[in-house]
Amino acid sequence: MTPTSNTDTPAGEKPVGPTSDQPTAQGWRRVLGVPSLVLLGLVYMVPLTIFSTYGIVVELTGGRLSAAYAVTLVVMLFTARSYGRMSQAFPFGGSAYTYATRSFGAGLGFMAGWSLLLDYLLLPMINYLLIGIYMEAAFPAIPAWVFMIVSIAAVTVLNILGITAIAKANFVVVGLQGLFIVLFVALGLSSITGAGTVNVWAPFTGVDGADGLSPIFAGSAILCLSYLGFDAVSTFAEETKDPKRNLPRGIMITTVLAGVIFLGLAYISHLVLPVSTFNDVDAAAIEVIGAAGGNLLVAFFTAAYIAGSLGSALTSQASVSRIIHSMGRSGVFPAALGKLHARFGTPVLPILLTSAVSLLAFVLDLLTISSLISFGALVAFSVVNLAVIKHYFIDEKARGARGVVHNLVLPAIGFALTVWLWTSLSGLSIGFGLAWAAVGLVWLAYMTRGFRRPAPQLDLKEA
């Protein structure tokens, strides 16, 4: 599978879609090309995110983190491809909400969007929490909440100023993380070559005693959240030049590049410190980075990681504000949430709402937030894979030999793999997720007067 789009467009025919950088019917300006989309996705994913759960997954898999990442990449490629297919059919904002609404109707579309909303609302929050934790560790005299407040305020202002400001900030964030990655790889390889004989297969086979595939699959279920960036790319459809062509490319390139980065860092990290247990599992990344480059590299890692978390908060808040905007202009949420600011051309009220929700980072812990994100993400992934089958194979009747493969077999595999990851979720995450779904069902019943009226549908006007 390559990082390009698969379409049913005849060979040599350019996909039809908006290509102008003039405002869309809803006021968005089409300013994003493939490089900007990839940057948005990579910043959203945070290339250094492997160090967030490094110790946990290494211990779980017996030192086979690279193998777990390889499995996760395969699973995510199927789902990323389904997002690309649906973005060609419906190049509008709203992501899985848009695709489910057009494929299955407004009712199921709302429930898919509700699950996706949980995912996106909590992603900025978890970044603010990480910023507070790391900054407080670096400056113990200042409490974490101060850093969180400052971060929330800065991200809110940048998002209100508009997507161009975010894209420019992304270059700085990705550049800083890229510099750290280069230094870590160089110093890591230097320490590896100076250590004598090296088992190059150890990152996949693990340390002595590691056995069975179940631990690898369990680790893969945890790591699937690392790939949420390709989903974020799809929410910028209305600001993308020629979205039917560029969105699928941006989604697949983001997924592949992120997978290569994750695999490479995991591989070198294990060769630098080939162990499966740590003194402090939550701070295992510090042990690995310290072994590669000492305290100076650890300090640089802390700075790069915080910058990455800030960039991820920027992009994730931008994404969820656009989802809320789509729901607001369709009548699912109050109409005020569906309006753009006259001067900045951005959805100011959804941005402020997201910032207010992020204040819950002061009272929630990482485990709780992560569990909720897992549920929302996998619901969205499952729905989008099914939407490809419903739209292309059933509704459009694209059932030739090529159609069966692209419109039935591949998305069905993506759905099955996503459901398999779903079974690996903890009881806590499933319980919280079902509670959130129940709230959404009650809201849907209220909007439809006990399901006697049609559910509001998204405003899906193409430019």
Secondary structure, DSSP 8 states (H G I E B T S, - for coil): --SS---SS-TT---------SB-TTS-B--B-HHHHHHHHHHHH-GGGGGTSHHHHHHHHTS-HHHHHHHHHHHHHHHHHHHHHHHHH--STTTHHHHHHHHH-HHHHHHHHHHHHHHHHHHHHHHHHHHHHHHHHH-TTS-HHHHHHHHHHHHHHHHHH-HHHHHHHHHHHHHHHHHHHHHHHHHHHHHHHTTS---TTHHHH-STT---SHHHHHHHHHHGGGGTHHHHHHTTGGGBSSHHHHHHHHHHHHHHHHHHHHHHHHHHHHHHS--S--SSGGGHHHHHHHHHHHHHHHHHHHHHHHHHHHHHHHHHHHHHHHHHHHHHHHTSS-GGGG---TTT-S-HHHHHHHHHHHGGGGT--HHHHHHHHHHHHHHHHHHHHHHHIIIIIIIS---SHHHHIIIIIHHHHHHHHHHHHHTTS-HHHHHHHHHHHHHHHHHHHHHTTTTTS----------
